[in-house]
Amino acid sequence: MLYFFLSYARGDEDDLVGRFYQDLCVDVRLLAGESKNSTVGFLDRTIQVGEHWSDRLAEALARCGSFVALMTPRYFSSVVCGQEWQVFSERLSHYEAVSRVDSSLLKPLVWLPVPSHRMPSVAESIQHSSGMLGETYERLGIRQLMRLQRHKDDYHQFLFDLAEQIVTSVQAHPLPSDRAEVDITRSDSAFHPQRTSAPLTNPLAIHFVVAAGTRSVMAQLRERLNYYGKAPLDWAPYHPSLPAPLGDHAHRIAVTYSYESKVAGLEDLTERAAHAKRHNQIIVLLVDAWANRLPDALEALSAYCSADSVPTTAVMIPASTDDLETGHHWPALSQAWRRVFDRLAFDDQLYRPAIGSHRGFEVDLPAVLTVATNRVYKSGHVYRPPDDSVSTEHPIVDGPGAAPQNEEGA
């Protein structure tokens, strides 16, 4: 039985986290009466910030009995950690609503003390201190209990008490497995609520616009179809090294750099561009090299580029080195895109063709966003619409020697 899922920010002393995980597994096995070789916990050490989710991780989140989060400042800035938290909390909320219980199966723990202003409300609202786990833990966090020799006994007592809490709560509240197919890559982050239907209004927000086809449409144009899905937004040009859709990957990278962003298709591109122009926002076109053979996509992008005025726009065209079919056709595809984008193609800072890998994309996108941000600061428009307290009537200038008016205006 999978008693717990251990969630932590990659890069937060992974070796020390690994040791804590192993120690906790030992005590959980002992208290649960499980065999020595049984798997009672889950720890994923393969996913870095911004990278794709593994099927194994998704499965563990769907069937684990409890969720243990190691809180640090880095943890709450991680989109991946926020997504892990969100997926489990949705399972838990459904169970608690049906069962009418408070199960305490989501267990945030202090790995490093986190200032209150850096802790999101979703975590602040959950009790993460406990008299049962000891005063030293609450004051120093788990990391210091492990590192300082004088706290060795405190650490082992904390570990045993935590394992007892996990086993007791999981056995008292058997959380049903989520057997529904969940697309975790599209999940919100509990710490970065970005996906809403409301339009972006903040300056420097990013509109990622995906120009790609569906698998059924692309079957008429090319042989390799594993990059496409049922919808244009499913396009994953770096599959299998990055199975996640590129738009979602771009969104996670943008959030990591504190940008607000949304992912959309080519529908309503003209209206979206006008909105972005008005609010000093940035358009990033994520373009499938083959999309210039899609009449609707070609028409929409040609119209966009021929408009008199467009918002600050970047163009990124992946061409995976593993996609030999695209490589073979690249000269013709690239030349066609340069004709379509015309003016934009001469901007070598914001026009990025032939991005060969998802690692290259992860380097190029932050660079593109930096350049685009500087452009907006330099050329953006300032709008100061008057509020209700500002009179819209023309002022009357009386001159320096005029007598003051009374309240009747006489």
N, C-alpha and C positions, 0 to 999 in steps of 0.2 A: 504493500500500500504506500502511496506517495503522500506522506504526512505534511510536507511543507515544500514550498517553492521559495528559494532564497534570491531576492532581487537586490542588486547593488550596481553602482555606477562603475563601469569598466574604467580602469585606471586608478581606482581608489585602493591601492596596495593589494593587487589581486592575489598575491601569494598569502598574505595575512588573512584575507577573506576566505581563501581556499582552506587554510588550516582551521578557521572557525567553523566552516561548513562540515569538515570531516569530524571535528570534535562534537558538534551538535548531532550529527548522524549517529555517532556511537551511543550517546545518552538517549536519544529517541528510540533506537533499536532496543536498548536495554529496558526502558520503561514500557514500551509497547509489546514486548515479548516477541519481537521479530528475530529471525535468524541473522547470523553474523554477516552473510552475503546479500541480504535483502536490500533493496533500494527504497529508502524512506524519505529522501530529499532530492531536490533538483537544483543544480547550479550550472548555468551556461557561461562558459569562459570564451566563447568564440565570437560573440557579436560585439562590434565596436560601435561607438556613437555614429549614427547615421546609416549603418549597414542594415542589410536585410534580416528578416526574422527567419529562423530555422523552423522546419516542420516539427522537429523534436521539442523545441521550446513552446510552440503553440499547443502541442499535445499536452505538455506538462501543465500549462496554465489551465487547460480545459479539465484536468482531472485531479489536480493537487488539492489536498484537504485544507491547507492554510497558506497564507502568504506572509513571508517575513521580509520586511524592507529594512535595509541598512541605511539609515538617514545620514547624509553628509551634504555640505553645500553643493557639491558636484551632482549628487543624486537628483536634486530638485531642478537642476538645469538640463538634465538629460531627457530628451524626448522619448527615447526607448524605455527608460525606467517609468516615465509617465504613462506610456502605453501599457506596459506590464501591469501597473497598478490599476489602470482603467479597466482592462479586460477582466481581471480577477474581481474587482469591486462590483462590476455589473453582474457577474455570477452570484456574488455574495448578496447583493441587494435583492435579487429575485428570490433567493432562498429565504432570507430573513422576512421579506414581505409575505411570503406564503406561510412560513412556519410561525410568524409572529414572535421571533426571538431575537435577542442580541447575542450573536455567536462568538464574538471576539476572535474571528478567524483571520482577520487582517491585522497583522502585528508590526507596527513601525517601531524600530529599535534605534537607539542613539549609537551610531558607530563613531561619529564625531559630533560634538555639540554644534547645533545649527542656530544662528541668531534668529529671533522670532520674526524679524522683517524679511528673512529669506525663506521662511517656511510657508508654502501655499496653504490656503484655508482648508483644502481637502485633507491635508495631513494634520494641520493644527487642531482640527475638530476631533481627532481620534486620540484617545488616551495612550500616550507612549511612555509614561512613567508608571512605576508600580513598586509599592513597598515590598512586594515579594521578591523583586529582582535586586534589591539592595541600593543603599544610598550612594555607594562608591560608583556604581554603574551610572546612576542618574547624573552624577556630578562630572564624571570623566568620559563616559562612553566606553563601548566595548573595546575599542582599539587600545586605550591606555591600560585597561585591565589585562590585556594580552601582552603588552610590551614591557610593563614594569614588573620586575621580579617580586617586589613586595606585595603585589596584588594577585599573586598566583592563586592563593586560596579563594580570594573574592571571585576570580574568574571562573574557577571550577564550580563554586556554589551558584553563581549566576547561570552558568551553562546548564546545570542540573535543574534549576528552577524553571528555566525557559523551556527545556525539553518536557518537563512535567506539564507545563501550561499547554504546550502544543498537543501532546498526546491526549490530555484530558479534554480540551476543547474540540479536537477533531473527532474523538470517539463519541462525545456527547452530541455533536452536530455534524453528522455525515453529509457533507455537501455533495449534491448530485453532480456527476460529470456533465459537462456541456458537450453534447454530442453533435450539436449543430456546427456546420462548417463556418468558421469565422475568419474573415479576411483581416488578420491582425495588422497588416501594413496600412490599412485604411482607418485604423482605430484612432480616436482622439487620444491625446496625452492628457492625463488628469491634471498635470501641472501647466499645460500650455493650451488652454481651450481656444482653438483657432478655427475649427470647421463649423461655421454658422452660415445660415442662409442670408444674413444681413450683408449689405455691400461693405467693402472696405472703405473707410473714410480717413484713416490716418495717413499723413504724408509718409512717403518712402515705403509704403506697403507694396508687396510684390504680387503681380498677377502672372502665374505660370500658365501659359496657354499651350496646350498639347495639340500638335498637328500630326495626326497619325490615323490609320485606318483600323477597321476591325479585322479579325482573322478571316471571316467569310469574304470580305471585300478584297483583302490582300491576296487571297488564294487565286485571284484572277491575274495577279501581277507578278508574283514571285513564288519561289519554291519553299524557302525556309519560313515557316509560319509560327515557330515557337516563341517569337517575340510579341505576338499579338493575342488579344483576348476578345471577349464579347463586346467590349466598348472601346472607343479610342483611348480613353484614359488608362486602360489596362496595358498599354504599350510598354514593354520592358526590353529595350534594345541591348542591354548587357546580360541578358539571360544566357547561361545559367549562373554566372558569377554574381549577378545581382538580379534575382528573380522578381524583386519588387518593382512595381510600375515606376517609371522615371519621374513622373509628376509628383508622386508621393515621396520619393527619395529627395527630390529638390525641395519639397515643402519642409521635410525634416531638417535638411541642412540650413535652410533659411531661418527656421525657428532657433536652431543652435546659435546662429549669429544675431538673434534678437529681432528678426524681421517678422512682421505680420504678413501672412501670405495666404493665397487661395489657389486652387488648381482647377482649371476649366478647359473645355474644348474650344473649338473655333466658332461655336455658335455665339451670335451676338458680339462678335469681335469689334465691330464698329462702335457699338454703344459702350462696350467695356473700355475701349481706347479713349473715348471722350471722357468717361468717368475718371480714368487714370490721369489724363491730361489736366482735368479740372482740379484734382486733389494732389498733384505732384507725386504721382505714384509711378511705378516701374512695370513695364511689360517684359517678360522673358518668354520668347517663343522657343518651345522645345519641339524640334522639327525632325520627323522621320525622313531620312534621305529619299525614301520612295514616295513620299506624299505628293511630290510634284506630278505624279501620275494619277492623282485623284482629282477630278475636275472641280468638285466643291471646295476642297482644300486650296487648290491652286487659285481659284477665283477669289476666295476670301483673303488669302495672303497678298495677292496682287493688288486688290482693292485697298488693303491696309497700307501697303507700301507706296501706293500712288497718291494717297491723301495729301492734302496741302500741309497738314500739321499732324504729327504723331507724338505721343508721349515718349519719354526716354525708353528706348527699346534695345534689348539684347536678343541675339539669335544664336542658338546652340544646336548643332546638328551632330548627333552621335554617329559614329561609324566604327563599330566594335571590330577590333582586330581578329576576333573569333568568327565574325560574320563574313565568310569568304565570298558569299554571293554579292553582298553590298560592296566589298572591296573590288570585285571584278567589274562592277558597273559604276564605281565611284567617279571616274572622270566625267562621264556623261551626266550623272546625277548632280555632281557639284557644279558643273557649268550651268545646268538648268536653274539651280537655286541662285546662283549669282545674277542671272538675268532677272529672276523674280524679285529679289531683294534690292537689286540695283544700288540705290544710295547707301543702304545699310551695310552692304557687302564691302564697302571701302573703309569701314571703321574696324580696324583690326583689334581694337580693344573690346568691342561689344559683339563682334561677329566671330563666332568660334565654330568653324566647320571641322569635320573629321576628328571628333573627340574619341580616341581609340579604346578607352576603358572606363569603368565606373570610378576607378581611382583618379584618372585624369579629369573626369567630370567633377569629382569632389574638390579638386584643386582649382579648376576653371571657374566654377560657379561662385565661390566667395570672391574671387578676383573680379569677376564680372559685376557682382553686386556692389563692390567697392567703387568701381569706375562709374557705374550708373548712379550711385548715391551722390558722388561728387558732381556729376553732371546736373542732377536735380538741384543741388545746393547752388550751383552756378547760374542755372537758367530757369529755375522754377518760377512760377507766378505766385504772387502774394495776393490773397483775397481777404478783405476785412469787411464782410457784410455787417451793416449796422444792426444792433439789437433793438428791442422795442423801446428802450429808453432814449434812443437817439432820434432827434427830430429830423424829418426829411424835407422840411420847408426851407426855402432859400433864406439865408441870414440877411438881416438889415443892419448895415453898418452906419451908426449915427455920427461917428467922428469923435475926436478926442475931447471936444468941449461940450458934448451933449449932456443934458441933465438926465439923471436916472429915471426910469419909468416906475410908476407904482404898480400894484398888482393888477389894477384894471387896465393897464396899458396906456394910461393918460399921460 
